[in-house]
Amino acid sequence: MELKQNSAFKAIRHLEAVRNYLNTIIRELLTRGEQHDQSKLESPEIELFNKYTPLLKDLKYDSPEYKESLKNLKPALDHHYANNRHHPEHFKKGINDMTLIDILEMLVDWKASSLRQNDGNILKSIELNQKKFKYNNQLKKILENTATWLDSENTSHHAEES
């Protein structure tokens, strides 16, 4: 009987530890959601994004024209990357210096950004960004799986609301 109780006690302690760690992650994600991209409301970002963002929506993501247009945004982008750790450009070693929380925020940022593009496609963005940020196929697949799950979750929630 004592072994059974000891096992149950250890299981409960484990469950509590998992719950506490998940709650730490949840709190951080909630904070990130509240603070996401607040630097876009500051100078020099706000002025440059106001001027050039409308021009980007008609360009194909990662096309030569898109990349050329980004040059006009360089001061804003430099400021943005320096102040937002969900961008690989924030870190010296890019994605290799990021946490899983950073990567999750990065993915949902890419998803939201893909909605602004006329030809936006999160799976295409993940593929193109693999070359840009040099992440391996395993991380690419995890990002694809998560993006697909996110789409299915949002689709099912919208269906339930209708």
Stockholm file with secondary structure:
# STOCKHOLM 1.0

chainA/1-162         MELKQNSAFKAIRHLEAVRNYLNTIIRELLTRGEQHDQSKLESPEIELFNKYTPLLKDLKYDSPEYKESLKNLKPALDHHYANNRHHPEHFKKGINDMTLIDILEMLVDWKASSLRQNDGNILKSIELNQKKFKYNNQLKKILENTATWLDSENTSHHAEES
#=GR chainA/1-162 SS CHHHHHHHHHHHHHHHHHHHHHHHHHHHHHHHHHHTTGGGGSTTHHHHHHHHHHHHTTSCTTSHHHHHHHHHTHHHHHHHHHHCTTSGGGSTTGGGGCCHHHHHHHHHHHHHHHHHSTTCCHHHHHHHHHHHHTCCHHHHHHHHHHHHHHHHHHHHHHHHHC
#=GC SS_cons         CHHHHHHHHHHHHHHHHHHHHHHHHHHHHHHHHHHTTGGGGSTTHHHHHHHHHHHHTTSCTTSHHHHHHHHHTHHHHHHHHHHCTTSGGGSTTGGGGCCHHHHHHHHHHHHHHHHHSTTCCHHHHHHHHHHHHTCCHHHHHHHHHHHHHHHHHHHHHHHHHC
//
